[in-house]
């Protein structure tokens, strides 16, 4: 890699990587499975294999069925590094083509398996191990977004090694993103609800939860900029923070975020989708603290912060578009300035109903989502291959399949769901996997051939449709 290589260039350089072929019984002969051979799979789960076969039998479209077969087990097949002991498992889950653990990605990657965990000891071991690993990562540095497998190692990401920030051993990248601490809260709550297993919620987990709340409070910045700063020398301005802290704000009770879930710098540091997610995640944390670990102090601390941020969102989180319609803003600064846009990475404005941050029938969110999927959003694109939302991370004209998956997961209209499924099916570039982005006019041009979060989210969509709209899934697209 060159000295000037950054994450974007690295992903482009790895876009041509391919998976080993193996053909399960349900794959059509002309569409051989892209899964690794059984002996090469990183983690195997009989429960997931049964679910894969069960749901595949319900999919009427041959190519969609093939893609589900490739994508749903992709996290287990390719990204899990298990360690530890039976009593204290450790799971390091990489994002795919970058060999590091992102708190956000790893949480989202295992979510499609949660509903099976109660009856699957192998999945309980995996998710318990991931919760434990995430807790140790947060205690190492709650401001970091990505971590090394070896907690004593320096970052192996060339673009992070000269960052002007406090880089500790074990940290791969130190971009402060609110959602990096929200996703582990969401995973803990999902695991508790799915299994009733209190084993992961030990003193280390509680310490990490308290560190997360402390970090959120520091980033309300009521008494100054706080301990975090970050600067990077890079050709893209989205890779660094102005003066190390970002653009000025007026403290209003919202939580500052240096970066978006895309790992791009915020324009205004109050990132509204992430603040909404923080409110929801903190309430979920309180539930786990109270029910699973009988820690009422932790629960009360989480609920108090959630209430404060919710009040600030009500006062400062919305804006008006040119047609005078009120919508959720994407980012604000507390001075009255706001930007409307959406980015495909979740939390996004379009993803608020999926995340449980708003009711899908709420008029404010419905107006917001409609505006996100229109020319009111500068990162909404239409082309010969389809339409969808992208973001600054890979540039103009690039549609992220994640935006289509989230739209289908949130939709109540069968026509919209079918349209999203068709576009997802037809923009894989012939690979059988979901990518980070594709060119709006030529889906053969894409970024990230190995992006486990996007693959898992697609699998989650198919599971959702099998449970809620089986007739739609069986019918031809």
C-alpha positions as CSV (number, residue, x, y, z in Angstrom):
1,X,0.0,0.0,0.0
2,X,1.2,3.5,-0.8
3,X,1.9,6.0,2.0
4,X,-1.1,8.0,0.9
5,X,-3.5,5.1,0.9
6,X,-6.7,5.8,2.8
7,X,-9.8,3.7,3.5
8,X,-11.5,4.6,0.2
9,X,-8.5,3.6,-1.8
10,X,-8.1,0.4,0.2
11,X,-11.7,-0.7,-0.5
12,X,-11.4,0.0,-4.2
13,X,-8.2,-2.0,-4.3
14,X,-9.9,-5.0,-2.7
15,X,-13.2,-4.8,-4.7
16,X,-12.1,-7.6,-7.0
17,X,-11.7,-10.2,-4.3
18,X,-13.7,-13.4,-4.7
19,X,-15.2,-16.1,-2.3
20,X,-14.4,-19.8,-2.6
21,X,-17.3,-21.8,-4.2
22,X,-19.3,-24.6,-2.6
23,X,-22.8,-25.7,-3.6
24,X,-25.5,-26.5,-1.0
25,X,-28.4,-28.6,-1.9
26,X,-30.8,-25.8,-2.6
27,X,-28.6,-23.8,-5.1
28,X,-29.6,-23.9,-8.7
29,X,-27.0,-25.6,-10.9
30,X,-26.4,-22.5,-12.9
31,X,-26.0,-20.4,-9.8
32,X,-23.4,-22.2,-7.6
33,X,-23.0,-21.1,-4.1
34,X,-20.4,-18.5,-3.3
35,X,-19.9,-19.7,0.3
36,X,-16.5,-21.0,1.4
37,X,-16.1,-24.8,1.5
38,X,-17.2,-26.2,4.8
39,X,-13.7,-26.8,6.0
40,X,-12.8,-23.1,5.3
41,X,-15.8,-21.6,7.2
42,X,-14.9,-19.5,10.2
43,X,-17.9,-20.5,12.3
44,X,-20.7,-23.0,11.7
45,X,-24.2,-23.0,13.3
46,X,-26.6,-25.9,12.7
47,X,-29.4,-23.5,13.6
48,X,-28.4,-21.0,10.9
49,X,-28.1,-23.8,8.3
50,X,-31.6,-25.0,9.1
51,X,-32.9,-21.5,8.9
52,X,-31.1,-20.9,5.6
53,X,-32.8,-24.0,4.1
54,X,-36.2,-23.2,5.6
55,X,-36.3,-19.7,4.2
56,X,-34.7,-20.5,0.9
57,X,-37.5,-22.9,0.2
58,X,-39.9,-20.0,0.4
59,X,-38.2,-17.7,-2.1
60,X,-39.7,-17.9,-5.6
61,X,-37.1,-15.9,-7.5
62,X,-34.1,-18.2,-8.3
63,X,-31.5,-15.4,-8.2
64,X,-32.9,-13.9,-5.0
65,X,-32.8,-17.3,-3.4
66,X,-29.1,-17.7,-4.5
67,X,-28.2,-14.3,-3.1
68,X,-29.8,-15.1,0.2
69,X,-27.9,-18.4,0.4
70,X,-24.6,-16.5,-0.1
71,X,-25.4,-13.4,2.1
72,X,-27.2,-14.7,5.1
73,X,-24.4,-16.8,6.5
74,X,-21.6,-14.5,5.3
75,X,-20.7,-13.2,8.7
76,X,-20.4,-16.6,10.2
77,X,-18.6,-18.0,7.1
78,X,-16.0,-15.3,6.8
79,X,-15.7,-12.8,9.6
80,X,-15.8,-14.6,13.0
81,X,-12.6,-15.2,15.1
82,X,-13.6,-17.3,18.1
83,X,-11.4,-17.6,21.2
84,X,-11.6,-17.7,25.0
85,X,-13.1,-20.6,26.9
86,X,-16.5,-22.2,27.2
87,X,-17.2,-20.2,30.4
88,X,-15.7,-16.9,29.0
89,X,-16.0,-16.9,25.2
90,X,-14.3,-14.2,23.1
91,X,-15.5,-13.3,19.6
92,X,-13.7,-10.9,17.3
93,X,-15.9,-10.1,14.3
94,X,-14.3,-8.3,11.4
95,X,-16.2,-6.0,9.0
96,X,-15.1,-8.0,5.9
97,X,-12.4,-6.7,3.6
98,X,-10.8,-4.7,6.5
99,X,-9.5,-7.1,9.2
100,X,-10.7,-5.0,12.2
101,X,-13.8,-5.0,14.5
102,X,-16.1,-2.0,14.2
103,X,-18.5,-1.7,17.1
104,X,-21.3,-0.8,14.8
105,X,-20.7,-3.3,12.1
106,X,-20.1,-6.3,14.4
107,X,-23.3,-5.7,16.3
108,X,-25.4,-5.4,13.1
109,X,-23.7,-8.4,11.5
110,X,-24.9,-10.8,14.2
111,X,-28.4,-9.3,14.6
112,X,-30.0,-11.6,11.9
113,X,-29.1,-14.6,14.1
114,X,-30.5,-13.4,17.4
115,X,-33.9,-14.9,16.9
116,X,-32.3,-18.4,16.8
117,X,-30.0,-18.0,19.8
118,X,-32.4,-19.3,22.5
119,X,-32.3,-22.8,21.0
120,X,-28.7,-22.6,19.6
121,X,-25.9,-22.8,22.2
122,X,-23.3,-22.1,19.5
123,X,-24.9,-18.8,18.7
124,X,-25.2,-17.9,22.4
125,X,-21.5,-18.6,22.7
126,X,-20.7,-16.3,19.7
127,X,-22.9,-13.4,20.8
128,X,-21.8,-13.7,24.5
129,X,-18.2,-13.6,23.2
130,X,-18.9,-10.5,21.1
131,X,-20.6,-8.7,23.9
132,X,-17.6,-9.4,26.1
133,X,-15.1,-8.3,23.4
134,X,-17.0,-5.1,22.7
135,X,-17.1,-4.3,26.5
136,X,-13.3,-4.6,26.7
137,X,-12.9,-2.5,23.6
138,X,-15.1,0.3,25.0
139,X,-13.1,0.2,28.2
140,X,-9.9,0.5,26.2
141,X,-11.2,3.6,24.4
142,X,-14.8,4.7,24.3
143,X,-14.0,7.2,21.6
144,X,-12.7,4.6,19.1
145,X,-14.8,3.2,16.3
146,X,-12.6,0.2,15.3
147,X,-10.3,-2.2,17.1
148,X,-7.5,-4.6,16.6
149,X,-7.8,-8.3,17.4
150,X,-4.6,-8.1,19.5
151,X,-5.3,-5.5,22.2
152,X,-1.6,-4.7,22.5
153,X,-1.0,-4.2,18.8
154,X,-0.7,-0.9,16.9
155,X,-3.2,-0.1,14.2
156,X,-2.6,-2.0,11.0
157,X,-4.6,0.6,9.1
158,X,-2.1,2.8,7.3
159,X,-4.5,5.7,7.1
160,X,-4.8,5.8,10.9
161,X,-1.2,5.6,11.9
162,X,-0.4,9.3,11.7
163,X,-3.7,10.7,13.0
164,X,-3.4,13.5,15.5
165,X,-5.3,12.0,18.4
166,X,-4.6,9.7,21.4
167,X,-4.1,6.4,19.7
168,X,-3.8,3.5,22.2
169,X,-2.6,0.0,21.5
170,X,-5.5,-2.1,20.4
171,X,-7.2,0.8,18.6
172,X,-7.5,0.5,14.8
173,X,-9.2,3.9,14.2
174,X,-10.3,6.6,16.6
175,X,-13.2,8.4,14.9
176,X,-15.8,9.4,17.5
177,X,-19.2,8.3,16.4
178,X,-22.2,8.3,18.7
179,X,-23.6,5.1,17.1
180,X,-20.4,3.2,17.9
181,X,-21.6,3.1,21.6
182,X,-25.3,2.7,20.7
183,X,-24.9,-0.5,18.7
184,X,-23.4,-2.5,21.6
185,X,-26.4,-1.3,23.8
186,X,-28.7,-2.5,21.0
187,X,-27.0,-5.9,20.8
188,X,-27.1,-6.4,24.5
189,X,-30.8,-5.7,24.6
190,X,-31.5,-7.9,21.6
191,X,-29.6,-10.8,23.1
192,X,-31.4,-10.4,26.5
193,X,-34.8,-10.3,24.8
194,X,-34.0,-13.2,22.6
195,X,-32.5,-15.5,25.3
196,X,-33.1,-14.3,28.8
197,X,-29.5,-15.2,29.4
198,X,-27.9,-12.9,32.0
199,X,-24.4,-14.4,31.7
200,X,-22.9,-11.6,29.5
201,X,-24.0,-8.8,31.8
202,X,-21.2,-8.9,34.3
203,X,-19.1,-6.3,36.0
204,X,-17.0,-5.6,32.8
205,X,-20.2,-5.1,30.8
206,X,-21.5,-2.7,33.5
207,X,-18.3,-0.8,33.5
208,X,-18.4,-0.4,29.7
209,X,-22.0,0.8,29.9
210,X,-21.0,3.4,32.5
211,X,-18.1,4.5,30.3
212,X,-20.5,4.9,27.4
213,X,-22.8,7.1,29.4
214,X,-19.9,9.1,30.7
215,X,-18.7,9.6,27.1
216,X,-22.1,10.7,25.9
217,X,-22.2,13.3,28.7
218,X,-18.7,14.5,27.9
219,X,-19.8,15.0,24.4
220,X,-22.7,17.2,25.4
221,X,-19.8,19.6,25.9
222,X,-21.6,21.7,28.5
223,X,-18.3,22.8,30.0
224,X,-15.9,23.0,27.0
225,X,-14.9,20.8,24.1
226,X,-14.1,17.7,26.2
227,X,-11.2,15.3,26.1
228,X,-11.5,14.1,22.5
229,X,-9.9,15.7,19.4
230,X,-9.0,14.3,16.0
231,X,-7.1,15.6,12.9
232,X,-6.0,13.7,9.9
233,X,-4.0,14.7,6.8
234,X,-6.1,13.5,3.8
235,X,-7.2,14.8,0.5
236,X,-10.9,14.5,1.5
237,X,-12.1,17.1,4.1
238,X,-14.6,14.5,5.4
239,X,-11.6,12.6,6.9
240,X,-10.7,15.2,9.5
241,X,-12.3,17.6,12.1
242,X,-11.9,21.4,11.9
243,X,-9.4,22.4,14.6
244,X,-9.7,18.9,16.0
245,X,-13.2,19.4,17.4
246,X,-15.5,20.2,14.4
247,X,-17.6,23.3,13.6
248,X,-18.8,25.4,16.5
249,X,-21.9,24.6,18.4
250,X,-24.1,26.0,21.2
251,X,-24.5,23.5,24.0
252,X,-28.2,22.6,24.0
253,X,-28.2,19.1,25.6
254,X,-27.6,17.1,22.3
255,X,-24.6,14.8,22.0
256,X,-21.8,15.9,19.7
257,X,-20.6,13.4,17.1
258,X,-17.3,13.9,15.3
259,X,-18.2,11.5,12.5
260,X,-21.2,9.9,10.9
261,X,-21.8,6.1,10.7
262,X,-20.2,6.3,7.3
263,X,-16.9,7.4,9.1
264,X,-17.3,10.8,7.3
265,X,-16.9,14.0,9.4
266,X,-20.1,15.7,10.4
267,X,-20.8,19.2,8.9
268,X,-22.7,20.2,12.1
269,X,-21.7,18.2,15.1
270,X,-25.3,17.5,16.3
271,X,-26.1,14.5,14.2
272,X,-29.8,14.1,14.6
273,X,-30.3,10.4,13.6
274,X,-27.5,9.3,16.0
275,X,-29.0,11.4,18.8
276,X,-32.3,9.7,18.2
277,X,-30.7,6.3,18.2
278,X,-28.9,7.2,21.5
279,X,-32.2,7.9,23.2
280,X,-33.6,4.5,22.1
281,X,-30.3,2.7,22.9
282,X,-30.0,4.3,26.4
283,X,-33.6,3.2,27.2
284,X,-32.7,-0.3,26.0
285,X,-29.6,-0.3,28.2
286,X,-31.7,0.7,31.2
287,X,-33.9,-2.3,30.5
288,X,-31.0,-4.7,30.5
289,X,-29.4,-3.1,33.5
290,X,-32.6,-3.4,35.5
291,X,-33.8,-6.8,34.4
292,X,-30.6,-8.8,33.7
293,X,-28.1,-7.4,36.3
294,X,-30.4,-5.7,38.9
295,X,-28.3,-2.5,38.5
296,X,-30.9,0.2,39.2
297,X,-28.2,3.0,39.4
298,X,-27.0,2.2,35.9
299,X,-30.6,2.0,34.7
300,X,-31.5,5.4,36.2
301,X,-28.4,7.0,34.8
302,X,-29.2,5.8,31.3
303,X,-32.9,6.9,31.6
304,X,-31.9,10.3,32.9
305,X,-29.6,11.0,29.9
306,X,-32.1,9.6,27.4
307,X,-34.8,12.0,28.8
308,X,-32.4,15.0,28.5
309,X,-31.4,14.2,24.9
310,X,-35.1,13.5,24.0
311,X,-36.1,17.0,25.2
312,X,-33.2,18.6,23.3
313,X,-34.2,16.8,20.1
314,X,-37.8,18.1,20.5
315,X,-36.5,21.6,20.8
316,X,-33.7,21.5,18.2
317,X,-33.9,18.4,16.0
318,X,-36.3,19.5,13.3
319,X,-36.2,22.0,10.4
320,X,-38.4,23.2,7.5
321,X,-37.7,22.5,3.9
322,X,-38.3,25.0,1.1
323,X,-42.0,24.0,0.8
324,X,-42.3,24.8,4.5
325,X,-42.8,21.1,5.5
326,X,-41.4,20.2,8.9
327,X,-38.9,17.3,8.9
328,X,-36.2,15.9,11.1
329,X,-32.9,17.6,10.3
330,X,-29.8,15.6,9.5
331,X,-27.4,17.8,11.4
332,X,-27.8,21.0,13.4
333,X,-25.4,23.3,15.4
334,X,-27.7,24.6,18.2
335,X,-27.4,28.1,16.7
336,X,-30.4,27.6,14.4
337,X,-28.4,26.3,11.4
338,X,-29.3,22.9,10.0
339,X,-28.6,20.7,7.0
340,X,-31.1,18.4,5.3
341,X,-29.7,15.3,3.6
342,X,-29.5,11.6,4.2
343,X,-26.7,9.1,4.1
344,X,-27.3,5.4,3.5
345,X,-25.4,4.3,6.6
346,X,-27.5,3.5,9.6
347,X,-28.5,5.4,11.8
348,X,-29.9,7.5,9.0
349,X,-33.1,9.6,8.8
350,X,-34.5,6.9,6.5
351,X,-33.6,4.2,9.0
352,X,-35.3,5.7,12.1
353,X,-38.3,3.5,11.9
354,X,-36.2,0.4,11.3
355,X,-34.2,1.2,14.4
356,X,-37.3,1.7,16.5
357,X,-36.5,5.4,17.1
358,X,-39.9,6.6,15.7
359,X,-43.2,5.0,14.8
360,X,-43.4,4.1,11.2
361,X,-46.8,5.8,11.0
362,X,-45.5,9.1,12.5
363,X,-46.3,11.9,10.1
364,X,-43.0,13.8,10.9
365,X,-40.9,10.7,10.0
366,X,-43.0,9.9,6.9
367,X,-42.4,13.4,5.6
368,X,-38.8,13.1,6.4
369,X,-38.4,9.8,4.7
370,X,-40.3,11.0,1.6
371,X,-37.9,14.0,1.4
372,X,-34.9,11.7,1.8
373,X,-36.0,9.7,-1.3
374,X,-36.4,12.9,-3.4
375,X,-34.4,15.7,-4.9
376,X,-34.5,17.4,-1.6
377,X,-31.7,15.1,-0.6
378,X,-28.4,15.9,-2.4
379,X,-27.3,12.3,-2.0
380,X,-30.3,10.7,-3.6
381,X,-29.6,9.4,-7.1
382,X,-31.5,8.0,-10.0
383,X,-30.0,6.2,-12.9
384,X,-30.3,3.3,-15.4
385,X,-29.7,0.8,-12.7
386,X,-32.2,2.1,-10.2
387,X,-32.6,4.8,-7.5
388,X,-31.4,5.1,-4.0
389,X,-29.4,7.0,-1.4
390,X,-25.6,7.2,-1.3
391,X,-23.4,9.6,0.6
392,X,-20.1,11.5,0.5
393,X,-18.1,8.5,1.5
394,X,-17.8,7.1,-2.1
395,X,-19.0,10.2,-4.0
396,X,-21.8,11.3,-6.3
397,X,-23.8,8.9,-8.5
398,X,-23.1,5.9,-6.2
399,X,-26.2,4.2,-4.7
400,X,-25.8,2.2,-1.6
401,X,-27.8,-1.1,-1.5
402,X,-28.2,-0.6,2.2
403,X,-30.6,2.3,1.6
404,X,-32.8,0.0,-0.5
405,X,-32.7,-2.7,2.1
406,X,-33.7,-0.3,4.9
407,X,-36.5,1.1,2.7
408,X,-37.9,-2.4,2.1
409,X,-37.6,-3.2,5.9
410,X,-39.6,-0.1,6.7
411,X,-42.1,-0.2,3.9
412,X,-45.8,-1.2,4.2
413,X,-46.4,-1.0,0.4
414,X,-45.8,-4.3,-1.5
415,X,-45.0,-2.3,-4.7
416,X,-42.1,-0.5,-3.0
417,X,-40.8,-3.7,-1.5
418,X,-40.8,-5.5,-4.8
419,X,-39.1,-2.6,-6.4
420,X,-36.3,-2.6,-3.8
421,X,-35.9,-6.4,-4.1
422,X,-35.6,-6.1,-7.9
423,X,-32.9,-3.5,-7.7
424,X,-31.0,-5.4,-5.0
425,X,-31.2,-8.5,-7.1
426,X,-30.1,-6.8,-10.3
427,X,-27.2,-4.7,-9.0
428,X,-25.0,-7.4,-7.5
429,X,-22.6,-7.2,-10.4
430,X,-23.0,-10.9,-11.0
431,X,-21.3,-11.7,-7.7
432,X,-24.2,-12.9,-5.6
433,X,-23.4,-10.5,-2.8
434,X,-24.5,-7.1,-1.6
435,X,-21.9,-4.3,-2.0
436,X,-21.2,-1.0,-0.4
437,X,-22.3,1.0,-3.4
438,X,-22.9,0.6,-7.2
439,X,-22.8,3.1,-10.0
440,X,-26.3,4.3,-10.7
441,X,-25.9,3.5,-14.4
442,X,-23.7,0.5,-14.3
443,X,-23.9,-2.0,-11.4
444,X,-20.8,-3.8,-12.7
445,X,-19.0,-0.9,-11.1
446,X,-19.2,-1.3,-7.3
447,X,-17.2,-0.8,-4.1
448,X,-16.5,-3.5,-1.5
449,X,-17.0,-7.1,-2.7
450,X,-16.9,-8.3,0.9
451,X,-19.0,-6.1,3.1
452,X,-20.6,-8.4,5.8
453,X,-22.9,-5.8,7.3
454,X,-24.7,-5.2,3.9
455,X,-24.9,-9.0,3.3
456,X,-26.4,-9.6,6.7
457,X,-28.9,-6.8,6.4
458,X,-30.1,-8.3,3.1
459,X,-30.5,-11.6,4.9
460,X,-32.4,-9.9,7.6
461,X,-34.8,-8.4,5.0
462,X,-35.5,-11.8,3.5
463,X,-36.2,-13.3,6.9
464,X,-38.5,-10.4,7.7
465,X,-40.5,-10.9,4.4
466,X,-40.7,-14.7,5.0
467,X,-42.3,-13.9,8.4
468,X,-44.5,-11.0,7.4
469,X,-45.1,-11.2,3.6
470,X,-44.5,-14.9,2.6
471,X,-46.8,-14.5,-0.5
472,X,-44.7,-11.6,-1.8
473,X,-41.5,-13.6,-1.3
474,X,-42.9,-16.6,-3.2
475,X,-44.3,-14.6,-6.1
476,X,-42.2,-13.7,-9.1
477,X,-40.5,-10.3,-9.0
